[in-house]
Amino acid sequence: MTADWRGPGIFPLTELGAEDRPQVGAKAANLGELFHAGFPVPNGFAVAGDAAAADIMVALQQLGHEPVSVRSSALDEDLAEASFAGQYASVLGVRGDDELLRAIRRVRASGSSDRIKRYQGTREDSAGPPVAVLVQRMLTPDAAGVAFTANPITGDRDEVMITVARGLGERVVAGEAIGDEWAVRHEDVTCRRATEAVLDPGRAREIAGLARRNAEHFGVPQDVEWAVERGRLYILQTRPMTALPAPVRWMPPEPGYWVRTFRFGEWLADPLTPLFREWLLERLEEGYLRGMEAEVGAAIPFRHAAIEGWYYTTSPRLRAIPGLVLRADA
């Protein structure tokens, strides 16, 4: 696609960047941003506002490729606070002018569905926010899938989780295929599930590396859709990961050998609630020390802490023990 034209409401992907999000939505703007940064992105264009059918046809001719994919790039999609993933229609394998116009109308109409309005919290009789549409060269992938640049379950930012299936990534995104699952931590690669045996460790590292560079570009963990066509890896979509747990770091507050199943930990089978941790645990500790003082004449406090929500304890400070013992009753 040449870069010397731009009809009203037509935005070539080669000209898009972060500043265009108010016009074309985050999906198209993010891909334009990656295109300029040198990432492998299939070429295309965004359709926004009241673009004329004739200008859309010119854009398709400039793209010089059929079939194309037609997807939404709504203003409320792919945001850091909410992704709206899978809520709008997508049309794949579109050929010809008439089919493209029908696909654009279908994608735009999906933004006015009652389901979307319920998610958005808008009235069902309102027009709803405008839906920009992204048209791209349709890949014929050998394999495709998604890559999370942080573990969505544990929040671990050092682990890239990859799900992949043969052919189109829509099989994974739509839940039609379970797919293979890979975990990549730095250079260590583990295949956790192999139902289609699509990737090898080298390709998994390549996907993880591309996804990590993408996340570094945007500065936050990303949910990346990707595909491999004739040996080349492409990014099809990227969005911030939403509802990502805080990273889990099992770090003791002080040096020492910390254990969970000693003292109160013996009967605390669940994580501590805030009220238990901040009030009741301290009352129990005070009562325990008073009982020890009354029983043996000395109270030896054990250090304790909540580590990732769980009760842990360790030995008393050794320097304090001789004095406490000497003061104890014989």
N, C-alpha and C positions, 0 to 999 in steps of 0.2 A: 504494500500500500504506500503510495507516495504521501509526502508530508506537506504538499503545497496546496491542499484543498481542505475546506472545512465548512460544509453546508450548515444552515441553521439547525441546531439540535443534533448534529452529527459530530462525534468526538473520536478521531482516530486514536487507537491505543498508544501509538508512538508519540502522541502529544499530551497524554494525560499524566497527572501527578497528584500528590496529596492535596494540593490547593483546589482541585476540581471535585472533591467529594460532595460539596453542596449541590453540584449540577448532575453528577453521574453516579453518586453513591460510592461506598467504600470498596465494594468488590472491584469495579472497573478502575477506580483511582489507585488502589493498591497494586493491581497488575501493571498499570502504566508506570507506577513508581518503580516496580521491579524491572520492567523493561528497560528503563533508563539507567538502572544500576547494573545492567549487564546480566540479569538472570534470564534463563531460558523460559520464555512465555510465548504461547501461540499468538500470532498477530490477530488483530480484530479492530472493532470500533464499538462505541457506546451510542445508543439512541436515547435522547432525552427530550422532554418537552413535546412540542407539536412538530416534530420533524416531518417534512413532506415525504410522501412515498417515492417521488422521483429522486430525492436526495439519498434516500435509503438504498435505492437501486444503484445509484452511482457508487455509493460506498461499497456495496457488495461487489461491483465490478472492479473497483480499485483493490479490494482484498484479493481478487483473482483466485479464489479457491472455493470449491464446493465438495462435500457438504460443509455446513457450518453448525455450530451449537448456538442456541439462543437461551440466555439465562437472565434472571432478574439481577439488578444492581440497585435495589431500593435504598432510599436514604436511611432507613432504620435497620438495614442488614449489616452483618459483619462488624458490629461495633464492639468496643471493649466491654460494655456492660450487658450486651445482649446480642446474640448472633442471628436469631430468627432462621437458623439453618433448616432447610427442607420445607419451609412454609410457603414459598412461592414456586410457581411452575417453572420447569425447564423443558426445552424441546431440543432433541438431538437429531443429527442426521438431516438437517433441513436443506432442500435443494430448490433453486429457482426463486424468482421474484415473488410470485403469488404465495408460495409456501412460506417464505420468509415473513411477509406481511401478516399472514395468519398466525404464525408463531409469535410474532411481537405482540399482536393483539391478545393472544392467549396468556402470555406472560404478564402483560399489564393487567388483564382482567383478574388474574389470581390475586393481585393486591387489593381488590375490592371484595374479596370473599368474606363471609361472616366469620370464618375461622381466623383470618388475619386480623379482623377488627377486634375480635375477642382478645387475641394476644396483645394488640396494641392498646386496648382499653378505650377504643373510640366507638362512637355510636354506629349502629348497623345501617342507619340511613344516611351516614356521612359519605363523602366521596373517597376518603382515605388519602394517605400521602401519595405523591407522584411516584411512579415506578420507572426508573431508567432501565434500559435493556442492554445487555452485553452480547455482542455477536462476535464469535471467534472461529478461526479455522478449526474444523472438527478433526481431532486426531483419530488414528486407527491404532490404538495402543496394544502392545503385547501384554502389558501388565499395568495396573493402576491401583491407586488406593489412597490412604490418608496417612499422615505422619504427625504425631503430636510431639512438640519439642520439649514437653515435660510430661511426666507420668500423670495422667488425669486422675488416677486413684490416690496415689501417695503424695503428689505434688513435687516429686523429685525432679529438679531442673537439670540434672546431669544425665537423665535417661530419655532417649527418644523412642517412642512407641510407634511401630509401623504395622498397619494392616493392609494386605495386598491380595488381589485376586487377578485371574487372567482376564484380559479384555478390558472393557470399560469400567472405570471406577464407580459408576452408578450402581453396580451390583453390590459394592461394599457400602456406599453411602445410603442406599435404599434398603439395606438389610436383606438383599436377595442372596448374598453369599456370605458365609462365615469368614472365609479368607484365611490366609496365613498370618501369623503374628510374630513380629521380631522385636527384640529390645536391643538397643545400641547404647552402651555406656562408654563414652570416650571411644576407644578402639575395640572394646570387647563387644562381640556380637553373639546374641543368643536367639535361636529359633524356638519360640514357646509353643507354637502350634503350626502344623504343616498339613493342610487339607488339600492344597493345590500344588505345592512345591514349585512356586514361581520364582523366588529369589535365591541368590546365593549370598554368602557373607559379604563379598566385595560390593555387590550391588546395594545391599542393605546399608553398608557404610557410606556409599555415595549418596543415597537418599537422605540418610541422617545428616550428612555433612551439608547438603544443599538446604535442608530444613533449618539447621542451626544457623547458617549464614543469613537465611531469610529472617529468622527471629532476631538476630543481632542487628539487622538493618532496621527493623521496626522497634526494637528495644523492649519487646515483651514476648512471652511464649506464644507460639503460633500453632494453629490447626491448619495443616497444609494438605491440599489435594494435589496429587501429582500423577504423572503417567510416563511410561516409557514407550516410545515409538521408534522402531528400527534402531534400537540401541541408544537413542538419545533421551535423556531425562528432561521433563518439562514440569513447570509449576502451573497448575490450572486455576488455583484459588488459594488465598491465604486470609486468615482472619485471626484476631486475638482469641486465645483460649479463655472461655468464661467459666466462672464458678470453680476456678482452680484452687485446690487446697494449699494452704501455706506449706512451705517445705518442712519436712520432718527432719529434725537434727537431734540425734540422741547424744547430747553433750552434757556431762555432769556439771553442776555449778561450781564444784571445787574438785581438786585432786582427791583420789581415794577409790576404794572398791565399793561401788554403789550396787545394792541389790533391792529387788522388789518384794521378795517374799519373806521379809524379816520384820519383827515387831508388828506394827499395824498392817503392814503389807500382807501378812499371813491371812487376814480375813477381808482384805479389800480386793474383791475379784473384778471390779470394774474401774474405769478411769474416775478420777475425782471430779465431782461437780464443783463449780465455783464456790458455792456456799459451804460445802464440806471442807474444801481446801483452805479457805480464808478464815473460817470461824470455828467449825466443829473440830477440825484436826488439831488446831492450837489448844482448844479446851481439853481434848483428850490427852495431848502431850503434857499439859500442866497437871492434870489429874494423875497421870502415870508417874511423873517426877515426885509429886507429893506422896504417893503411895510408896515409892522407893525410899524416900527420905524417912518416912515413918517406920518402914520395915527394917532397913539396914543402917540408917543414920546418915546416908549420903545419897544425893541425887546425881546420877551420871547422865547428862543429856546426850542423846544420839542425834547427829545431824540428819535432817531429812529435807526432801525437796519434791516438787511436782515436776517431772520430766516428761514432756509431751503429754501431760494430763495424768500420768500415772505416779503413784506414791513410790518413792525410793528412799532408802536410808543407807547410812554408812557409819563407820566406827566413830566413837567420840574422839576429840582432839587429845592425842596421847599426853601432851604436856599437862593437861588438867587432871588426869586420873590419879597420880600419886597424892596430890593434895586432898582430893575428895576421899580417897581411901583412908588417909591418915585421920581425917575428921570423922570417919564412920565409927559407930559403936563397935567395941570389941566383941 
